Amino acid sequence: MKRIVIFASGSGSNAENIINYFKNSNDISVTHVLSNNKNAKVFDRCERLNIEASLFDKESFTKEETVLNFLLVEADFIILAGFLWRIPAAIVDAFPNKIINIHPALLPKYGGKGMYGMNVHKAVKENNEKETGITIHYVNENYDEGAIIFQAKTEITPEDTPESIASKVHTLEYEHFPKVIENVILNNE
């Protein structure tokens, strides 16, 4: 059984989708959710879904080895589902090609520090893009620069707003993210 630990900073809708996808799997299980935001709605979701969730701070993540040591015991793969901090090199080195992120745009466009959530969708709209989508990629020490695993696209019409673009992108996230995670894990034997 391969164990997933999910990192989330916000509402946790992708985390919930992943947890539900794997809840009856014989091969993969979500064992824990970690968050850097004490007000994150993901904690409410985890309580309802009966999944362990823990809060951590910047110090235990970047300077001490508290989070790394936890992961070395509890995780085979790490999934970033709306997690906003850069992953420290020590964690990246300990989990080569075993940390997967989803980004709400077609990288390399609209990636990097500060490009998350509605910031991305507003930029896509302001630049009159004809399409956007999701990128699922491995994580390295830099924001949104790891090797791309999968992309899915959606059309943008002139009538679309940043909110409607966000909705289209969420649909792609929910449809593809758990399946791609499963594929990567099962083909990583």
C-alpha positions as CSV (number, residue, x, y, z in Angstrom):
1,M,0.0,0.0,0.0
2,K,1.5,3.3,-1.1
3,R,0.9,6.2,1.3
4,I,0.1,9.7,0.3
5,V,0.5,12.8,2.5
6,I,-1.3,15.9,1.1
7,F,-0.2,19.4,1.6
8,A,-3.0,22.1,1.5
9,S,-3.2,25.8,2.4
10,G,-6.8,26.6,1.7
11,S,-10.3,25.2,1.2
12,G,-9.1,21.7,0.5
13,S,-11.6,20.8,-2.3
14,N,-8.8,19.1,-4.3
15,A,-7.6,17.3,-1.2
16,E,-11.2,16.1,-0.5
17,N,-11.5,14.9,-4.1
18,I,-8.2,12.9,-3.8
19,I,-9.2,11.4,-0.5
20,N,-12.5,10.3,-1.8
21,Y,-10.9,8.9,-5.0
22,F,-8.6,6.6,-3.0
23,K,-10.8,5.8,0.0
24,N,-11.6,2.3,-1.4
25,S,-8.2,1.6,-3.1
26,N,-6.2,-1.5,-2.3
27,D,-3.0,0.1,-3.6
28,I,-3.0,3.8,-2.4
29,S,-4.2,5.5,0.7
30,V,-4.2,9.1,1.9
31,T,-2.8,8.9,5.4
32,H,-2.5,12.5,6.4
33,V,-3.0,16.1,5.4
34,L,-0.6,18.8,6.4
35,S,-1.4,22.5,6.4
36,N,0.5,25.7,7.1
37,N,-2.7,27.7,7.6
38,K,-4.5,27.3,10.9
39,N,-7.7,28.8,9.3
40,A,-7.7,26.5,6.3
41,K,-11.0,24.9,5.6
42,V,-9.2,21.7,4.7
43,F,-9.2,20.9,8.5
44,D,-13.0,20.8,8.5
45,R,-13.0,18.5,5.5
46,C,-10.5,16.1,7.1
47,E,-12.5,15.9,10.3
48,R,-15.6,15.1,8.3
49,L,-13.7,12.5,6.1
50,N,-12.0,11.0,9.2
51,I,-8.5,11.8,7.9
52,E,-5.6,12.9,10.2
53,A,-4.6,16.5,9.7
54,S,-1.9,18.6,11.3
55,L,-0.7,22.2,11.3
56,F,2.9,23.1,11.0
57,D,4.8,26.4,11.0
58,K,7.6,27.9,8.8
59,E,10.3,27.0,11.3
60,S,9.4,23.3,11.4
61,F,9.2,23.2,7.6
62,T,12.3,25.1,6.5
63,K,14.8,25.2,9.4
64,E,14.1,22.2,11.6
65,E,13.6,18.7,10.2
66,T,10.3,18.1,12.0
67,V,8.2,18.0,8.8
68,L,10.8,16.1,6.8
69,N,11.2,13.5,9.6
70,F,7.4,13.1,9.7
71,L,7.3,12.6,5.9
72,L,10.1,10.0,6.0
73,V,8.0,7.9,8.3
74,E,4.5,8.5,6.9
75,A,4.7,9.2,3.2
76,D,5.7,7.4,0.0
77,F,4.4,10.3,-2.1
78,I,3.6,13.9,-1.4
79,I,0.7,15.7,-3.2
80,L,0.4,19.5,-3.2
81,A,-3.2,20.5,-3.5
82,G,-3.4,24.2,-3.2
83,F,-0.2,24.5,-1.1
84,L,1.4,27.9,-1.4
85,W,4.9,27.5,0.1
86,R,8.0,26.5,-1.8
87,I,9.1,23.0,-0.8
88,P,12.6,23.0,0.9
89,A,15.5,21.3,-0.9
90,A,15.8,18.7,1.9
91,I,12.3,17.4,1.3
92,V,12.7,17.5,-2.5
93,D,15.9,15.6,-2.2
94,A,14.3,13.0,0.1
95,F,11.4,12.4,-2.3
96,P,12.8,12.6,-5.9
97,N,10.0,12.5,-8.4
98,K,7.6,11.7,-5.6
99,I,6.2,15.1,-5.0
100,I,3.4,16.1,-7.3
101,N,1.7,19.5,-7.7
102,I,-1.2,20.8,-9.7
103,H,-1.1,24.3,-11.2
104,P,-4.2,26.1,-12.5
105,A,-2.7,27.1,-15.8
106,L,-0.7,25.7,-18.8
107,L,2.9,26.0,-17.6
108,P,5.3,27.5,-18.3
109,K,2.8,30.3,-18.7
110,Y,1.4,31.9,-15.5
111,G,3.7,30.1,-13.1
112,G,6.1,31.2,-10.4
113,K,5.8,33.0,-7.0
114,G,2.5,34.7,-6.5
115,M,0.8,32.9,-9.4
116,Y,-1.9,30.9,-7.7
117,G,-5.7,30.8,-7.6
118,M,-7.5,33.9,-8.9
119,N,-4.2,35.7,-9.6
120,V,-3.7,33.2,-12.4
121,H,-7.2,33.4,-13.8
122,K,-7.2,37.2,-13.7
123,A,-3.8,37.2,-15.6
124,V,-5.1,34.7,-18.2
125,K,-8.2,36.9,-18.8
126,E,-6.2,40.2,-18.9
127,N,-3.9,38.7,-21.6
128,N,-6.9,37.6,-23.7
129,E,-5.7,33.9,-23.8
130,K,-7.8,31.6,-26.0
131,E,-7.2,28.6,-23.7
132,T,-6.0,27.7,-20.3
133,G,-6.0,24.5,-18.2
134,I,-4.1,22.6,-15.6
135,T,-0.6,21.3,-15.4
136,I,0.3,18.4,-13.1
137,H,4.1,18.3,-12.5
138,Y,6.8,17.0,-10.3
139,V,8.1,19.5,-7.7
140,N,11.7,20.8,-7.6
141,E,13.2,23.6,-5.5
142,N,11.7,26.3,-7.7
143,Y,8.0,27.3,-8.1
144,D,6.3,25.6,-11.0
145,E,9.5,24.5,-12.8
146,G,9.4,20.7,-12.2
147,A,9.0,18.3,-15.1
148,I,5.5,18.2,-16.5
149,I,3.5,15.0,-16.1
150,F,0.2,16.0,-17.7
151,Q,-1.7,18.9,-19.0
152,A,-5.4,19.4,-19.9
153,K,-6.9,22.4,-21.7
154,T,-10.1,24.3,-21.8
155,E,-11.3,27.0,-24.2
156,I,-11.8,30.5,-23.0
157,T,-14.5,32.6,-24.7
158,P,-14.6,36.4,-24.7
159,E,-17.6,36.2,-22.3
160,D,-15.5,34.3,-19.7
161,T,-14.7,36.1,-16.4
162,P,-11.9,35.1,-14.1
163,E,-14.5,33.4,-12.0
164,S,-15.9,31.3,-14.9
165,I,-12.3,30.5,-15.9
166,A,-11.7,29.3,-12.4
167,S,-14.8,27.1,-12.6
168,K,-13.6,25.5,-15.9
169,V,-10.1,24.9,-14.4
170,H,-11.6,23.3,-11.2
171,T,-13.6,20.9,-13.4
172,L,-10.4,19.8,-15.0
173,E,-8.6,19.5,-11.7
174,Y,-11.3,17.3,-10.2
175,E,-11.5,15.1,-13.3
176,H,-7.8,14.5,-13.9
177,F,-5.7,15.1,-10.7
178,P,-6.6,11.8,-8.8
179,K,-6.2,9.7,-12.0
180,V,-2.8,11.2,-12.8
181,I,-1.6,10.7,-9.2
182,E,-2.8,7.0,-9.4
183,N,-1.0,6.5,-12.7
184,V,2.3,8.0,-11.5
185,I,2.2,5.9,-8.2
186,L,1.3,2.6,-9.8
187,N,3.9,3.1,-12.6
188,N,6.6,4.0,-10.1
189,E,7.2,0.5,-8.8
